[in-house]
Amino acid sequence: MSFYENFLSETHKMFRQTAKRFALDEIRPNAHAWEEAGEFPRDLYKKAADAGILGVGFPEELGGSGGGPMAGVMVIEGLMHGGSTGVAAGLGSLGIGLPPVVQSEDERLIDEFARPALAGDKICGLAITEPNTGSDVAGVTTRAELDGDEYVVSGAKMFITSGVRADFLTTLVRTAEDKHGGLSFLVVETDREGVTLSEPLAKHGWWASDTAEIGFDEVRVPKENLVGSEGGGFVTLMRNFQNERLALAAYGVATAELAYEESMKYVKEREAFGRPIVGFQVTRHKLVDMHTRITAAKTFLYQVASRMEAGEYIVKEVSMAKNIAAELAVDVCYEAVQLHGGMGYMRESLVERLSRDARLLPIGGGTQEIMKEIIAKQMGI
Ligand SMILES: Cc1cc2nc3c(=O)[nH]c(=O)nc-3n(C[C@H](O)[C@H](O)[C@H](O)COP(=O)(O)OP(=O)(O)OC[C@H]3O[C@@H](n4cnc5c(N)ncnc54)[C@H](O)[C@@H]3O)c2cc1C
């Protein structure tokens, strides 16, 4: 047993085991076909809900699976054995879309949106990014103006995970001029008149997850769809970013581990100059570097998740964990492809896919540079 397993309870390990079993049975045999097709079957949401992993981190009384930040890390670690970050991220889009709804404690919103999403019957996305606004999230310009009992929503969102298939989007809108205090969350059902969903955007990686551009042309939404209070959107967003960034750190470490394991197998089998390529010192050193960095990053990730589970609000450490894990995944995947030689460049090899998928990690959920700005601020510089 590795020493970082000391951070885990039996329940944590059970979450990981359940997710791994699900990934090996349901995802791994289909991952290549789903990646090439650019989507996975919709009923996978239901299957994941029935397996007890879709709603990790959400209360069981709402149909969630319970568990806290560490359980979330465990489910990602398990799901990555499916070999497709796209599938895992597509299934996980409710993990970023639902928290504002659940935290609002609004019974109507919870019954109409959270429960069906946690049951795998509705697909939920989080719509923050816009064509002209990404890192500067408070620059959102999609407007929602109250007209009688309805908000009228106009604007556009960009790069929205699960956006093509989503039944509803937890959408960050501008309800007043104040840059930060003028932002609010609104649930927008995608079948409302005036909503246009793009075709899935063609991407570098994450092929099995759909990513959409979404237009809102004077979309009328009942004012009861407001999530929490008007003007409370920015604070809610910042709080929930911590869980999203922890999840991305978990994807990074799990991606690196998978690429490392694939490489270890390959270098023992593949021969060159009359011996397995693991026999070359340079190969061994690459594997040593991978293993060393994974061990350090995983220990830090587990420590951060444990502290979050204990209720600490640790913005600096979460941002560091995301950056460490994102860089780790990109670097380890690069070396994994290199160790596979020509085979590493082929679509049939897992490391080829992982290397493309990993590239999202320093970009999504707040870029590497934005994480550094946050860390600098916390350092007082
Ligand atoms: C596959 C995928 C899935 C996504 N899913 C979602 C989703 O579900 N919901 C959602 O809302 N969004 C989603 N996004 C959007 C993602 O969060 C943004 O792409 C990301 O936050 C960066 O924003 P941007 O693309 O506008 O880049 P920009 O903000 O335009 O940044 C461009 C470059 O400038 C740098 N930069 C910007 N500001 C600074 C600064 N102050 N200091 C230093 N450098 C800076 C950035 O770090 C980056 O390198 C997704 C994106 C992708 C690719």
The ligand as an SDF file (V2000), in Angstrom:
LIG
                    3D

 53 58  0  0  0  0  0  0  0  0999 V2000
  -12.8660   21.4710  -23.5970 C   0  0  0  0  0  0  0  0  0  0  0  0
  -13.2870   22.6860  -22.8280 C   0  0  0  0  0  0  0  0  0  0  0  0
  -14.3560   22.5860  -21.9530 C   0  0  0  0  0  0  0  0  0  0  0  0
  -14.8080   23.7160  -21.2630 C   0  0  0  0  0  0  0  0  0  0  0  0
  -15.9280   23.6250  -20.4740 N   0  0  0  0  0  0  0  0  0  0  0  0
  -16.4760   24.7600  -19.9590 C   0  0  0  0  0  0  0  0  0  0  0  0
  -17.7420   24.7200  -19.2840 C   0  0  0  0  0  0  0  0  0  0  0  0
  -18.3510   23.6680  -19.1120 O   0  0  0  0  0  0  0  0  0  0  0  0
  -18.2680   25.9000  -18.8470 N   0  0  0  0  0  0  0  0  0  0  0  0
  -17.6320   27.0910  -19.0110 C   0  0  0  0  0  0  0  0  0  0  0  0
  -18.1710   28.1000  -18.6000 O   0  0  0  0  0  0  0  0  0  0  0  0
  -16.4200   27.1590  -19.6390 N   0  0  0  0  0  0  0  0  0  0  0  0
  -15.8420   26.0280  -20.1170 C   0  0  0  0  0  0  0  0  0  0  0  0
  -14.6200   26.0810  -20.7720 N   0  0  0  0  0  0  0  0  0  0  0  0
  -13.9520   27.3650  -20.9060 C   0  0  0  0  0  0  0  0  0  0  0  0
  -12.6740   27.5030  -20.0710 C   0  0  0  0  0  0  0  0  0  0  0  0
  -12.9660   27.6010  -18.7120 O   0  0  0  0  0  0  0  0  0  0  0  0
  -11.9170   28.7370  -20.6170 C   0  0  0  0  0  0  0  0  0  0  0  0
  -11.4400   28.3710  -21.9080 O   0  0  0  0  0  0  0  0  0  0  0  0
  -10.7570   29.1650  -19.7390 C   0  0  0  0  0  0  0  0  0  0  0  0
  -11.2380   29.6850  -18.5170 O   0  0  0  0  0  0  0  0  0  0  0  0
   -9.8840   30.2230  -20.4150 C   0  0  0  0  0  0  0  0  0  0  0  0
  -10.6540   31.2560  -20.9330 O   0  0  0  0  0  0  0  0  0  0  0  0
  -10.4400   31.7250  -22.4640 P   0  0  0  0  0  0  0  0  0  0  0  0
  -10.5040   30.5120  -23.3070 O   0  0  0  0  0  0  0  0  0  0  0  0
  -11.3870   32.8150  -22.7490 O   0  0  0  0  0  0  0  0  0  0  0  0
   -8.9700   32.2540  -22.5040 O   0  0  0  0  0  0  0  0  0  0  0  0
   -8.4990   33.7840  -22.3280 P   0  0  0  0  0  0  0  0  0  0  0  0
   -9.0650   34.3330  -21.0660 O   0  0  0  0  0  0  0  0  0  0  0  0
   -8.7560   34.5310  -23.5690 O   0  0  0  0  0  0  0  0  0  0  0  0
   -6.9340   33.5980  -22.1240 O   0  0  0  0  0  0  0  0  0  0  0  0
   -6.0310   33.4610  -23.2110 C   0  0  0  0  0  0  0  0  0  0  0  0
   -4.6190   33.4370  -22.6390 C   0  0  0  0  0  0  0  0  0  0  0  0
   -4.3600   34.6640  -21.9420 O   0  0  0  0  0  0  0  0  0  0  0  0
   -3.9390   34.3750  -20.6250 C   0  0  0  0  0  0  0  0  0  0  0  0
   -4.3980   35.4070  -19.6880 N   0  0  0  0  0  0  0  0  0  0  0  0
   -5.6380   35.9360  -19.5630 C   0  0  0  0  0  0  0  0  0  0  0  0
   -5.6690   36.8120  -18.5510 N   0  0  0  0  0  0  0  0  0  0  0  0
   -4.4170   36.8370  -17.9980 C   0  0  0  0  0  0  0  0  0  0  0  0
   -3.8210   37.5320  -16.9210 C   0  0  0  0  0  0  0  0  0  0  0  0
   -4.5170   38.3620  -16.1430 N   0  0  0  0  0  0  0  0  0  0  0  0
   -2.5250   37.3030  -16.6590 N   0  0  0  0  0  0  0  0  0  0  0  0
   -1.7970   36.4370  -17.4190 C   0  0  0  0  0  0  0  0  0  0  0  0
   -2.3060   35.7550  -18.4620 N   0  0  0  0  0  0  0  0  0  0  0  0
   -3.6080   35.9490  -18.7400 C   0  0  0  0  0  0  0  0  0  0  0  0
   -4.5700   33.0340  -20.2850 C   0  0  0  0  0  0  0  0  0  0  0  0
   -3.9310   32.3850  -19.2000 O   0  0  0  0  0  0  0  0  0  0  0  0
   -4.4190   32.3190  -21.6170 C   0  0  0  0  0  0  0  0  0  0  0  0
   -3.1300   31.7810  -21.7010 O   0  0  0  0  0  0  0  0  0  0  0  0
  -14.1360   24.9550  -21.4330 C   0  0  0  0  0  0  0  0  0  0  0  0
  -13.0410   25.0360  -22.2880 C   0  0  0  0  0  0  0  0  0  0  0  0
  -12.6150   23.9290  -22.9900 C   0  0  0  0  0  0  0  0  0  0  0  0
  -11.4650   24.0740  -23.9350 C   0  0  0  0  0  0  0  0  0  0  0  0
  1  2  1  0
  2  3  1  0
  2 52  2  0
  3  4  2  0
  4  5  1  0
  4 50  1  0
  5  6  2  0
  6  7  1  0
  6 13  1  0
  7  8  2  0
  7  9  1  0
  9 10  1  0
 10 11  2  0
 10 12  1  0
 12 13  2  0
 13 14  1  0
 14 15  1  0
 14 50  1  0
 15 16  1  0
 16 17  1  0
 16 18  1  0
 18 19  1  0
 18 20  1  0
 20 21  1  0
 20 22  1  0
 22 23  1  0
 23 24  1  0
 24 25  2  0
 24 26  1  0
 24 27  1  0
 27 28  1  0
 28 29  2  0
 28 30  1  0
 28 31  1  0
 31 32  1  0
 32 33  1  0
 33 34  1  0
 33 48  1  0
 34 35  1  0
 35 36  1  0
 35 46  1  0
 36 37  1  0
 36 45  1  0
 37 38  2  0
 38 39  1  0
 39 40  1  0
 39 45  2  0
 40 41  1  0
 40 42  2  0
 42 43  1  0
 43 44  2  0
 44 45  1  0
 46 47  1  0
 46 48  1  0
 48 49  1  0
 50 51  2  0
 51 52  1  0
 52 53  1  0
M  END
$$$$
